[in-house]
């Protein structure tokens, strides 16, 4: 992975920078000893590491503003960090940067059940947002797999999704407002407890901008009343194609499940060995979950199983109790952990149109054989968000690069099928160099123009999202010339 | 001046030597400076995949044509865009591009989100005549910055939409409305909050002159048995607010929500019309101090339609509140004096001006419309 060379001028200013940061932050919030900055050397894309020059842990919007103002004045790049669970290297530091972690900012600021929102500091973890409102019968809908650990700040940066977004949408559909600090230290309020934008939908472009437009310190999030109940059905098939066709038929029939999850045989076998969820040994399985009252659930599951029956399933297991539901979800939820037990893997995140599922699975199978690397598939089938897991051996020289080459081919195929490079993980550094496969130069220039306005010196989260060759001119402009 | 292809549209923009007034169906009855650039000629559905819940269509396509096509497959545009003609008195035909450009969302907004939440991708012509793509046609897509939502509601000031990709949803098999008459504003807002906070998937919550008389109305949609069940639960639950009436005739229920969607009570009523977007729980206090001739609350109170005396400065009367007020209907003098859109805080106005200067460097798209 090519990263820009560290700026020697910036590195040489480290003592002055640390001194200034210590004037606005307590000593325990400024980490500059190389033995300690190593903690921040990577996120969940662990193949790439680079300790930052300094890491800071501000505890308030004011402190974030102070840090950014200082970094702006000294032209020091800043890498914002939520919980560091990005699979795309969204929080990968550069050697000359300050990592700004919002981990200490996790308070609930306000809840309003009549207006159905919660306002939190952005370092709060996703699951603990639901935790703060569930006693009142509400929940926060986006549910990325990392929800126990991941922060709302990172969710906003990457516009995170999850298994249940088929019904409830992703972060952008559940975000009402933010308090954001611009790179020059200015604090802006965008959106709020009202439902639509007053002028341009700035919130819409900030969500998913991968921490490159500002540092979000507070967020107003839509909360929803918890459904009366939810229950999954597990359906096994003897071919992936048939499972794909079944997904399309369910969607066409007017039933809108909250989740339709898909696993193929390699993934089923690995998770079965790991989690013993009692999955059938078949080519493909779907987990379809519906919500409502007991009678509504029965009715929807009946419609779904009727459709499934037409596709000759090898297994059809409707959950009859909370325990059975938990068992059905157990395997799916431990899929990534299970794969990690048996192998190193790289998790892809492309999206394709739902009706291209079968064709895509067939082509992935072909490419897997061509490259000689096994690929297991587990993904959100309802919305076409694939997660092929490419298995490789990190200790074998060249294997990571070979795996990345296969990954790139699969992602390009997603684009060629009418889809995109990333459905919910973000571009980060990982997919940066593939962007020209999906977009024209003019398309990317239009996106970069937004950063030109909000971060004219291009100091926030450098070397992510856009191919380096395209953004090099902008990053080279000295701050004084802005 | 118009265009029937995207290439023509791009050419018209590239060769423009002055301001352009970009027109979809023209149903909001707005006018502005500049040569009219008509988009209605850029019409037709490009892709419709019912099994993938996706529609890709050229921006000038009439909404009615799209709704008929979707209806044939038992689907719909769930965000329920309003037809502005009754309120504006303008002619024309509502287009999908117009709905997206103004982010037009109806009563179902409380359940399924706004127009912008259903938008998967856009193609547009920027201020120098380049065709730009963003988003795509799939449900989950975080590849690069999200200009899709930025363009939605930008009213042509950042680019001329040429094509939009939308998520469509199944049309409900059944619908019913639960009505309570005789509530005051504060009681109605409370009742709507209780209903929207329940697990019964309320897809509309309005208060005003919605069924020939003043009432608070809730809508439930879905499969027949499920609608019957949820309507009965809501009926029980709402009992503490007043006497509850059930309208389980689907056509009558649909007529109520079409009236709410199109703000029908104000169609023939003289006066200016404002639309406020605010925090639902505070709608009662805000509405009470507006000094309006009539009010229609939608989105559980998060949207307030206000009918006021001509020339009345509702923003001054409202004072500070969480949200914003748009002047929707007024004569030209009032519109010029009070401004259509709520003034933006200086830092946001600067960001928006910066974005407009990048997307439309010559400043030719709908100058002055948004700032």
Boltz contact constraints between the chains, C-beta under 6 A:
constraints:
  - contact:
      token1: [A, 112]
      token2: [B, 281]
      max_distance: 6.0
  - contact:
      token1: [A, 113]
      token2: [B, 197]
      max_distance: 6.0
  - contact:
      token1: [A, 114]
      token2: [B, 193]
      max_distance: 6.0
  - contact:
      token1: [A, 114]
      token2: [B, 281]
      max_distance: 6.0
  - contact:
      token1: [A, 115]
      token2: [B, 279]
      max_distance: 6.0
  - contact:
      token1: [A, 115]
      token2: [B, 280]
      max_distance: 6.0
  - contact:
      token1: [A, 115]
      token2: [B, 281]
      max_distance: 6.0
  - contact:
      token1: [A, 159]
      token2: [B, 142]
      max_distance: 6.0
  - contact:
      token1: [A, 161]
      token2: [B, 140]
      max_distance: 6.0
  - contact:
      token1: [A, 173]
      token2: [B, 113]
      max_distance: 6.0
  - contact:
      token1: [A, 173]
      token2: [B, 117]
      max_distance: 6.0
  - contact:
      token1: [A, 188]
      token2: [B, 347]
      max_distance: 6.0
  - contact:
      token1: [A, 192]
      token2: [B, 322]
      max_distance: 6.0
  - contact:
      token1: [A, 193]
      token2: [B, 279]
      max_distance: 6.0
  - contact:
      token1: [A, 193]
      token2: [B, 322]
      max_distance: 6.0
  - contact:
      token1: [A, 194]
      token2: [B, 277]
      max_distance: 6.0
  - contact:
      token1: [A, 194]
      token2: [B, 278]
      max_distance: 6.0
  - contact:
      token1: [A, 194]
      token2: [B, 279]
      max_distance: 6.0
  - contact:
      token1: [A, 194]
      token2: [B, 322]
      max_distance: 6.0
  - contact:
      token1: [A, 194]
      token2: [B, 323]
      max_distance: 6.0
  - contact:
      token1: [A, 195]
      token2: [B, 277]
      max_distance: 6.0
  - contact:
      token1: [A, 195]
      token2: [B, 302]
      max_distance: 6.0
  - contact:
      token1: [A, 196]
      token2: [B, 114]
      max_distance: 6.0
  - contact:
      token1: [A, 196]
      token2: [B, 277]
      max_distance: 6.0
  - contact:
      token1: [A, 198]
      token2: [B, 324]
      max_distance: 6.0
  - contact:
      token1: [A, 198]
      token2: [B, 342]
      max_distance: 6.0
  - contact:
      token1: [A, 199]
      token2: [B, 344]
      max_distance: 6.0
  - contact:
      token1: [A, 199]
      token2: [B, 352]
      max_distance: 6.0
  - contact:
      token1: [A, 200]
      token2: [B, 154]
      max_distance: 6.0
  - contact:
      token1: [A, 200]
      token2: [B, 352]
      max_distance: 6.0
  - contact:
      token1: [A, 201]
      token2: [B, 149]
      max_distance: 6.0
  - contact:
      token1: [A, 201]
      token2: [B, 150]
      max_distance: 6.0
  - contact:
      token1: [A, 201]
      token2: [B, 153]
      max_distance: 6.0
  - contact:
      token1: [A, 204]
      token2: [B, 146]
      max_distance: 6.0
  - contact:
      token1: [A, 204]
      token2: [B, 149]
      max_distance: 6.0
  - contact:
      token1: [A, 204]
      token2: [B, 150]
      max_distance: 6.0
  - contact:
      token1: [A, 205]
      token2: [B, 145]
      max_distance: 6.0
  - contact:
      token1: [A, 205]
      token2: [B, 146]
      max_distance: 6.0
  - contact:
      token1: [A, 205]
      token2: [B, 150]
      max_distance: 6.0
  - contact:
      token1: [A, 208]
      token2: [B, 142]
      max_distance: 6.0
  - contact:
      token1: [A, 208]
      token2: [B, 146]
      max_distance: 6.0
  - contact:
      token1: [A, 209]
      token2: [B, 145]
      max_distance: 6.0
  - contact:
      token1: [A, 225]
      token2: [B, 197]
      max_distance: 6.0
  - contact:
      token1: [A, 225]
      token2: [B, 198]
      max_distance: 6.0
  - contact:
      token1: [A, 225]
      token2: [B, 199]
      max_distance: 6.0
  - contact:
      token1: [A, 227]
      token2: [B, 199]
      max_distance: 6.0
  - contact:
      token1: [A, 228]
      token2: [B, 199]
      max_distance: 6.0
  - contact:
      token1: [A, 248]
      token2: [B, 51]
      max_distance: 6.0
  - contact:
      token1: [A, 251]
      token2: [B, 51]
      max_distance: 6.0
  - contact:
      token1: [A, 252]
      token2: [B, 50]
      max_distance: 6.0
  - contact:
      token1: [A, 252]
      token2: [B, 51]
      max_distance: 6.0
  - contact:
      token1: [A, 254]
      token2: [B, 74]
      max_distance: 6.0
  - contact:
      token1: [A, 254]
      token2: [B, 170]
      max_distance: 6.0
  - contact:
      token1: [A, 296]
      token2: [B, 226]
      max_distance: 6.0
  - contact:
      token1: [A, 299]
      token2: [B, 225]
      max_distance: 6.0
  - contact:
      token1: [A, 351]
      token2: [B, 138]
      max_distance: 6.0
  - contact:
      token1: [A, 351]
      token2: [B, 140]
      max_distance: 6.0
  - contact:
      token1: [A, 351]
      token2: [B, 141]
      max_distance: 6.0
  - contact:
      token1: [A, 353]
      token2: [B, 52]
      max_distance: 6.0
  - contact:
      token1: [A, 353]
      token2: [B, 138]
      max_distance: 6.0
  - contact:
      token1: [A, 354]
      token2: [B, 52]
      max_distance: 6.0
  - contact:
      token1: [A, 355]
      token2: [B, 49]
      max_distance: 6.0
  - contact:
      token1: [A, 355]
      token2: [B, 51]
      max_distance: 6.0
  - contact:
      token1: [A, 355]
      token2: [B, 52]
      max_distance: 6.0
  - contact:
      token1: [A, 383]
      token2: [B, 139]
      max_distance: 6.0
  - contact:
      token1: [A, 383]
      token2: [B, 140]
      max_distance: 6.0
  - contact:
      token1: [A, 384]
      token2: [B, 138]
      max_distance: 6.0
  - contact:
      token1: [A, 385]
      token2: [B, 140]
      max_distance: 6.0
  - contact:
      token1: [A, 418]
      token2: [B, 137]
      max_distance: 6.0
  - contact:
      token1: [A, 419]
      token2: [B, 138]
      max_distance: 6.0
  - contact:
      token1: [A, 420]
      token2: [B, 136]
      max_distance: 6.0
  - contact:
      token1: [A, 420]
      token2: [B, 138]
      max_distance: 6.0
  - contact:
      token1: [A, 420]
      token2: [B, 141]
      max_distance: 6.0
  - contact:
      token1: [A, 420]
      token2: [B, 143]
      max_distance: 6.0
  - contact:
      token1: [A, 421]
      token2: [B, 143]
      max_distance: 6.0
  - contact:
      token1: [A, 422]
      token2: [B, 142]
      max_distance: 6.0
  - contact:
      token1: [A, 422]
      token2: [B, 143]
      max_distance: 6.0
  - contact:
      token1: [A, 423]
      token2: [B, 140]
      max_distance: 6.0
  - contact:
      token1: [A, 424]
      token2: [B, 140]
      max_distance: 6.0
  - contact:
      token1: [A, 424]
      token2: [B, 142]
      max_distance: 6.0
  - contact:
      token1: [A, 426]
      token2: [B, 142]
      max_distance: 6.0
  - contact:
      token1: [A, 438]
      token2: [B, 143]
      max_distance: 6.0
  - contact:
      token1: [A, 442]
      token2: [B, 130]
      max_distance: 6.0
  - contact:
      token1: [A, 442]
      token2: [B, 132]
      max_distance: 6.0
  - contact:
      token1: [A, 443]
      token2: [B, 132]
      max_distance: 6.0
  - contact:
      token1: [A, 443]
      token2: [B, 133]
      max_distance: 6.0
  - contact:
      token1: [A, 446]
      token2: [B, 132]
      max_distance: 6.0
  - contact:
      token1: [A, 447]
      token2: [B, 144]
      max_distance: 6.0
  - contact:
      token1: [A, 447]
      token2: [B, 145]
      max_distance: 6.0
  - contact:
      token1: [A, 449]
      token2: [B, 358]
      max_distance: 6.0
  - contact:
      token1: [A, 450]
      token2: [B, 145]
      max_distance: 6.0
  - contact:
      token1: [A, 453]
      token2: [B, 354]
      max_distance: 6.0
  - contact:
      token1: [A, 453]
      token2: [B, 355]
      max_distance: 6.0
